[in-house]
Amino acid sequence: MLGLIATTATVLAAVICAFPLYWGLITTFKPEDEIVRPGVQLWPEHFTFQNYIHVLTTTKIGVWYVNSLVTSAAVTVIVVGISAGAGYAISQLNFPGRRIFWGLILASFMVPIPALIVTHFVLMSQFHWINTWAGVIAPQLIAPITVIIYKQFFDSVPKDFREAAAIDGANEFQLLFRIYLPMNWGITAALAIITFIAAWNLFLWPFVAVTTDDMMNITVGITQVHDAFGVSYGRDLAVAMLAALPVAIVYLVFQRQVTQAIMLSAGIKG
């Protein structure tokens, strides 16, 4: 009996959570007069792709996709690479200032990124990186949580592996890339996926750093979909669905790794 109640409650909760997504998706296939009509209409009377056709043919959504893909992929590769190296150095190497460096990483973890927007903008302006891919990418490379996760994993690797490889003449780069990283490809994949999703969904900094349509990413570009006669709900929802589609696909394909990364992050914060 308790199992039936739990199952029913779970299904009901899933339906409640999924309904807004269903409502938004089905609305994109309705003509505008049906969308604004009073009442609840769970299925279109006149099914149409006109909202998607309008977005695909009259906006720069292709350019926005490319910008998002390039910046998100670059952020993912650089963050994972730097974080793995930093985590390994803090965990396995003894160098002057190691404790100070580790303390700065922990301290930066407690600073909300939006609080640094003005500082980032001034710095990117001085580098002449405003309205460039570099200007969008650079501030996103601050990822202390990724360094912390790597450091904790490297701390857990038995010292015997390091000592055996060092006896065979392996240097620090070989130890990192041939011994330590191959032991945690699952964590690396999880961190890469969740970093990519976060970079793809980022809105505030790209909105501040980009000034022209050609350099906008998809999350900023959807704010540029206008209608001469007021708000067009179908078109706005259509571009929002197209913006979310790549992330939804990545999540569905790699949901296990994403869940693992979220659990790792929650464990660090706890």
PyMOL commands that set and color helices and strands:
alter all, ss='L'
color gray80, all
select helices_A, chain A and resi 2-27+32-35+50-58+61-92+98-109+113-126+133-141+144-156+159-167+172-201+204-209+213-215+218-224+233-253+255-269
alter helices_A, ss='H'
color red, helices_A
deselect
rebuild
show_as cartoon
